[in-house]
Amino acid sequence: MSKTLLIGSSSAIANSLQEISNRDFICFSRSDNNLDLGGDLSELDDIGKITGLVYFPGTINLKPFSMLKEDDFLNDFKINVLGAVKVLKKVVNNLKEADGASVVFISTVAANVGLPFHASVSAAKSGLEGMCKSLASEYASSKICFNVVAPSLTDTPMAKNLLRTERLVEASKERNPMKQIGSPEQVAKSIDFLLDAHKNWITGQVISADGGMINLK
């Protein structure tokens, strides 16, 4: 049976993906003490052939630009982009062995819509999206598809400070064209769809799971 590697598998969206999908997942996360993105990733040495990879680690570092330090930008880039680079370099040959595979990265609507206080994370996620498209082109002949899911605000523990009061929840809903805050399951369904991208002629795409935030007013 084909296997899909989840990096950051303890996140709320990753947990939802495991609940809704019948795929065979190989799970690694820092909170489960079986992943060290700062190390040599030797923990991934023996995963064998895989047909899918989802990279979940990310940041929500929202501050006024005047309060952001260079280290904030570096840390966001390190987690969102360089972490994905390290994992992919480690397992790209495992993906090639599958004769058809899909990689999914997680971005944010803020990479394409100007939002205040998002300067650091939007820079990192924009870089991730650009890298995805380049990789999609580079590995198309190897039958490895690369795509991105870009959610708007989603009700996860990472976003708890943005949703800590009923007033903030209602204000966030009001800013969304569909008057909703996303659920982990909704985002997970988009990821699950893109894990079959190599079967469905889809690569180099950014799928916005955002209630219309990027295109509607």
C-alpha positions as CSV (number, residue, x, y, z in Angstrom):
1,M,0.0,0.0,0.0
2,S,1.2,3.5,-0.8
3,K,2.5,5.6,2.1
4,T,2.3,9.3,2.8
5,L,4.8,11.1,5.0
6,L,3.4,13.7,7.4
7,I,5.9,16.2,8.9
8,G,4.4,18.0,11.9
9,S,1.8,15.3,12.2
10,S,0.5,16.4,15.6
11,S,-0.9,19.7,14.3
12,A,-4.7,20.1,14.3
13,I,-4.9,20.0,10.5
14,A,-2.7,17.0,10.3
15,N,-4.9,15.2,12.9
16,S,-8.0,16.0,10.9
17,L,-6.3,14.7,7.7
18,Q,-5.6,11.4,9.5
19,E,-9.2,11.2,10.6
20,I,-10.8,11.8,7.2
21,S,-8.4,10.0,5.0
22,N,-7.9,6.2,4.4
23,R,-4.3,6.7,3.4
24,D,-1.4,4.9,5.2
25,F,0.5,7.7,7.0
26,I,4.0,7.8,8.4
27,C,4.0,10.4,11.1
28,F,6.8,12.6,12.5
29,S,6.4,15.5,14.8
30,R,8.5,17.4,17.3
31,S,5.9,17.1,20.0
32,D,6.0,13.3,19.6
33,N,9.8,13.4,20.1
34,N,10.5,11.6,16.9
35,L,11.5,14.7,14.7
36,D,14.3,17.2,15.0
37,L,14.3,19.6,12.1
38,G,17.5,21.1,13.4
39,G,19.3,17.8,13.1
40,D,20.4,15.6,10.3
41,L,16.9,14.0,9.9
42,S,18.4,10.5,10.2
43,E,15.0,9.6,11.7
44,L,13.8,9.6,8.1
45,D,16.4,7.2,6.8
46,D,14.3,4.0,6.7
47,I,10.9,5.2,5.5
48,G,11.1,3.4,2.2
49,K,9.1,4.4,-0.9
50,I,6.4,7.1,-0.4
51,T,3.8,8.5,-2.7
52,G,3.1,11.6,-0.7
53,L,4.6,14.2,1.6
54,V,2.9,17.0,3.6
55,Y,4.9,19.6,5.4
56,F,2.9,21.2,8.2
57,P,5.4,23.1,10.4
58,G,4.6,26.8,10.3
59,T,4.4,30.0,12.3
60,I,2.0,32.8,13.2
61,N,4.3,35.6,14.2
62,L,2.1,38.7,14.0
63,K,3.6,42.0,15.0
64,P,3.7,45.6,13.8
65,F,6.7,45.9,11.4
66,S,8.3,48.3,13.8
67,M,8.5,45.6,16.4
68,L,9.8,42.8,14.2
69,K,13.4,42.0,14.5
70,E,15.7,40.4,11.9
71,D,15.6,37.2,14.0
72,D,11.8,37.1,13.5
73,F,12.2,37.0,9.8
74,L,15.0,34.5,10.0
75,N,13.1,32.2,12.3
76,D,9.9,32.3,10.2
77,F,12.0,31.5,7.0
78,K,13.9,28.7,8.8
79,I,10.7,26.9,9.9
80,N,8.5,27.5,6.9
81,V,11.0,27.2,4.1
82,L,14.3,25.8,5.1
83,G,12.6,23.1,7.1
84,A,10.7,22.0,4.1
85,V,13.9,22.1,2.0
86,K,15.7,19.8,4.5
87,V,12.9,17.3,4.6
88,L,12.5,17.3,0.8
89,K,16.3,16.8,0.2
90,K,16.2,13.9,2.6
91,V,13.2,12.1,1.0
92,V,13.1,13.2,-2.7
93,N,14.6,9.9,-3.8
94,N,11.9,8.0,-1.9
95,L,9.3,10.0,-3.8
96,K,11.0,9.2,-7.1
97,E,10.8,5.5,-6.4
98,A,7.0,5.7,-6.4
99,D,6.7,6.5,-10.1
100,G,4.1,9.1,-9.2
101,A,3.9,11.2,-6.0
102,S,2.5,14.4,-4.6
103,V,4.0,16.9,-2.2
104,V,1.8,19.4,-0.4
105,F,3.0,22.5,1.4
106,I,0.9,24.7,3.7
107,S,0.9,28.5,3.1
108,T,-1.5,31.3,4.1
109,V,-3.9,33.7,2.4
110,A,-1.5,36.4,3.7
111,A,1.0,35.4,1.1
112,N,-1.2,36.9,-1.6
113,V,-3.5,39.4,0.3
114,G,-1.9,42.3,2.1
115,L,-2.8,42.0,5.8
116,P,-1.4,44.2,8.6
117,F,1.1,42.7,11.0
118,H,1.9,39.8,8.6
119,A,5.2,41.1,7.1
120,S,7.4,38.3,8.4
121,V,5.1,35.3,7.9
122,S,3.9,36.5,4.5
123,A,7.5,36.9,3.3
124,A,8.3,33.3,4.4
125,K,5.1,31.8,3.0
126,S,5.5,33.7,-0.3
127,G,8.9,32.1,-0.5
128,L,7.4,28.7,0.1
129,E,4.9,29.2,-2.7
130,G,7.6,30.4,-5.1
131,M,9.7,27.4,-4.3
132,C,6.8,25.0,-4.8
133,K,6.2,26.3,-8.3
134,S,9.9,26.0,-9.2
135,L,10.0,22.4,-7.8
136,A,6.9,21.5,-9.7
137,S,8.6,22.5,-12.9
138,E,11.9,20.8,-12.0
139,Y,10.3,17.5,-11.0
140,A,7.4,17.3,-13.5
141,S,9.3,14.8,-15.6
142,S,9.9,12.7,-12.5
143,K,6.2,12.5,-11.9
144,I,6.4,14.3,-8.6
145,C,3.7,17.0,-8.3
146,F,4.1,20.0,-5.9
147,N,1.1,22.0,-4.7
148,V,0.2,24.4,-1.9
149,V,-2.9,24.8,0.3
150,A,-3.3,28.4,1.5
151,P,-5.9,28.7,4.2
152,S,-7.4,31.8,5.7
153,L,-7.8,32.0,9.5
154,T,-8.5,28.5,10.8
155,D,-9.7,27.4,14.3
156,T,-6.5,25.7,15.5
157,P,-4.4,25.9,18.7
158,M,-1.9,28.0,16.7
159,A,-4.5,30.6,16.1
160,K,-5.9,30.7,19.6
161,N,-4.6,34.2,20.4
162,L,-6.5,35.5,17.4
163,L,-9.7,33.9,18.5
164,R,-9.4,34.3,22.3
165,T,-12.6,36.2,22.8
166,E,-16.1,36.1,21.2
167,R,-15.6,39.6,19.9
168,L,-12.4,38.6,18.0
169,V,-14.2,35.5,16.7
170,E,-17.1,37.6,15.4
171,A,-14.8,40.2,13.9
172,S,-12.8,37.5,12.1
173,K,-16.0,36.0,10.7
174,E,-17.2,39.4,9.5
175,R,-14.0,39.9,7.5
176,N,-14.5,36.7,5.6
177,P,-16.8,36.7,2.5
178,M,-18.5,33.5,3.7
179,K,-18.7,34.8,7.3
180,Q,-16.8,31.8,8.6
181,I,-13.6,30.8,10.3
182,G,-12.1,27.7,8.7
183,S,-12.0,24.3,10.4
184,P,-9.1,21.9,10.4
185,E,-11.2,19.4,8.6
186,Q,-12.0,21.8,5.8
187,V,-8.3,22.5,5.2
188,A,-7.5,18.8,5.5
189,K,-9.9,17.9,2.7
190,S,-8.1,20.2,0.3
191,I,-4.8,18.5,1.3
192,D,-6.2,15.1,0.9
193,F,-7.4,16.0,-2.6
194,L,-3.9,17.3,-3.6
195,L,-2.3,14.1,-2.3
196,D,-3.7,12.6,-5.5
197,A,-2.5,15.4,-7.7
198,H,-0.1,13.1,-9.6
199,K,-3.2,11.1,-10.6
200,N,-5.2,14.2,-11.6
201,W,-2.7,16.3,-13.8
202,I,-2.3,19.0,-11.1
203,T,1.0,20.6,-10.2
204,G,2.4,24.0,-9.4
205,Q,-0.9,25.2,-8.0
206,V,-1.9,27.2,-4.9
207,I,-5.3,26.2,-3.7
208,S,-6.9,28.8,-1.5
209,A,-9.1,27.2,1.3
210,D,-10.2,30.6,2.5
211,G,-13.9,31.2,2.2
212,G,-13.2,33.5,-0.8
213,M,-10.8,35.9,1.0
214,I,-8.3,36.1,-1.8
215,N,-10.7,36.8,-4.6
216,L,-14.0,38.1,-3.2
217,K,-15.1,41.3,-1.5
